[in-house]
Amino acid sequence: MQDDRFFQRHQVGDCLSTIFDDLPGFIFFIKDSDLRYVAYNQRLCEIFNASQDEEILGRRDDDYIPEHIREQIRKDDLRILSTGNSIINQVELVPRGDGFVDWSTTTKKPLYNQSGEICGIIGVTRPFLQGTTSLSKNEELGAALKLLHENYHDNIPISELAKASNFSLSTFLRKFKACFGMTPKEYLRHLRVQEACHLIVRTTNSFAEISYKCGFADQSHFSREFTRIMKEPPSAYRSRFRI
């Protein structure tokens, strides 16, 4: 209750949410110490398919986000609440509404009340392409990411990605893992599944066609990888989200 009064008194969300509504693709949110939403922008309502802002107020991710995605979000949130350590520019796969998932870059920080205690979390998630642009400017992994995103349906040798980034293989693998929390091969598999999600929702293509377009060895391989990452088979995903 003390935390709720803090948010109401300072009206943090009202001051910030309208700013982020003017930034295409940006998601803004504030959660209290029980991980309930106390502030957010309109974009979050659209992703959660909430017809009115009040539907989200006081609710948690459990009501909106698939289990396999929200598990990691919850772990990150609890770590922030317990340690006070921020998460800066973390690249992750997040739902974008109507069955779409996309890579995004998330920054989350603890909020403190007047007593100096952590009372919640404030965060912003932005489209991943903006993160890619930033990496390109730093001349770190930008060239490798460009190769991956433009040629995800091909089997790109890791050595080619390292060469594009002007790193030795070992240095490239270390930097990539530090940035994304996964290997380039794992990242590539997620890219393929991401595109498959879009094709499942947007087209009437068969799963065999989708598996070929997304670079999987065959339909069986596609089904295994999709189910492993999305925690449900392609057929169930299409049934839930097909427009």
MOSULDA-V115986 format. One record per backbone hydrogen bond with DSSP energy under -1.0 kcal/mol. NH is the residue of the N-H (numbers start at 1). CO is the residue of the C=O. Records with the same first field share a line. If there is no record, write none. Layout:
BEGIN
NH->CO / CO
END
This chain:
BEGIN
5->1
6->2
7->3
8->4
9->5
10->6
11->7
15->11
16->12
17->13
20->16
21->17
22->19
23->20
26->23
27->125
29->123
30->39
31->121
32->36
35->32
37->59
38->30
39->30
41->28
45->41
46->42
47->43
48->44
50->45
55->52
56->53
57->53
58->37
59->56
63->60
64->61
65->61
69->66
70->66
71->67
73->69
74->70
75->71
76->72
77->73
78->74
79->75
80->76
81->77
82->78
83->79
84->80
87->108
90->106
92->104
94->102
96->100
100->97
102->94
104->92
105->126
106->90
107->124
108->87
109->122
111->120
113->117
116->113
119->111
120->111
121->31
122->109
123->29
124->107
125->27
126->105
128->103
130->127
132->128
133->129
134->130
135->131
136->132
137->133
138->134
139->136
140->135
145->141
146->142
147->143
148->144
149->145
150->146
151->147
154->151
156->154
161->157
162->158
163->159
164->160
165->161
166->163
167->162
172->168
173->169
174->170
175->171
176->172
177->173
178->174
179->175
180->176
181->177
187->183
188->184
189->185
190->186
191->187
192->188
193->189
194->190
195->191
196->192
197->193
198->194
199->195
200->196
201->197
202->198
203->199
210->206
211->207
212->208
213->209
214->210
215->212
216->211
222->218
223->219
224->220
225->221
226->222
227->223
228->224
229->225
230->226
231->227
237->233
238->234
239->235
240->236
241->237
242->238
END
